[in-house]
Amino acid sequence: MIPNEWFDLALDVVLSPGLWLSVLLALIYSLLFSAWRWGGWRQLGRDMLAGLLGFAAGQLIGTLAGFDWGRIGQVQLLLGTAGAVALLAVGRSIWRTGARA
């Protein structure tokens, strides 16, 4: 059985507004990128994954570096956006070259 402390910690993470704002922003960026560079439904799923991972990477870098500029609450808006855009562009170029091979 899970101790109450672990349950409370898991509940705090799942109900965190910062987490849901980050997920929402990453999905919006992914949808906008996919609408701009449409590659089919399969590519939409890849873009969603790339956007989420990129935003998470930017969020992690900003948090570990103590970067306070461009932050909304706990969400590193500037670095999260940069990470999502970077991984979306890199992911699209990798998947595009893999499809040609």
N, C-alpha and C positions, 0 to 999 in steps of 0.2 A: 504494500500500500504506500501511496505517496505521502510524505510528511506535509503538514500544513504549510510550512515555509516554502517548499517547492511549488505547491499548488498556487500560493499567493504570488510567487514570482512569475510563474507561467501566466497567470491571469493578468498581472500588471503588464507583461509584454504584449499579450494578445489584445488587450483593451487600450493600448497606448495610442493616443491621437497622433503622435508623431509618426508612428509606424504606418497608420492608415493614410495619413497625408502623403508620406513618401511613396507608398504603393499607388495611390491615386495619381500623383504627378508622373511617376514612371510610366504608368499605363496610358496617360494622356499623351506624353511625349512619343510613346511607341505607336499609338494610333495615328497621331499626326504624321509621323515619319512614314508609316506604312501607307497612309493615304497619299502622301506626296510621291513616294517611290514604290508604287504598287507592284508586288511581285507574286500575287496569288495568296490563297488562304494559308498555305503551308508557310509562306514567308511571314505572314502576319503573326503566327505563333512564335516563330524565331525572333521576330522583332520585339514581341512582348517579353520574351525571356531576356534578350539582350538589354532592353530598356530597364528591366527590373534589376538585373545584375550590375549594370553600369551605374544606376542610381545608388544602389547599395554600396558599390565600391567607392563612389564619390563621397557618400555619407560617412563611410568608415574612415577614409583618408582625412576628411575635414574634422571629424571628431577626434581622431588620434593626434592630429597636428594642432588641435586647439584653435582652429580657424573660426573666428566669430563673425566676420563680415559676411553678409548675405545669408544670415541664418534666421529662420522663423521658428521660435521655440527651440525644439530639439532637432529640427530638420535643417540640414545643411543645403539650402536651396541652390546656391551658386555652384558648389562643387558636385552636388548630386545631379544637377542639370548637365554640367560639363561631362560627368562620367557617363550619363545616359546617352548623350549625343555622341560622345566618342565611341562607346561600345556599339551603338546602333550603326555608325558609319563603318567601323572595322568589321563588325559582324556581317553587314551586307556585302562588303567587298570579299570577305572570306567565303561566304556561301555562294556568291556569284561566280567566283573563280572555281569553286568546287563543282558547280553545276556544269561548267564548260568542259571540265576535264573528262 
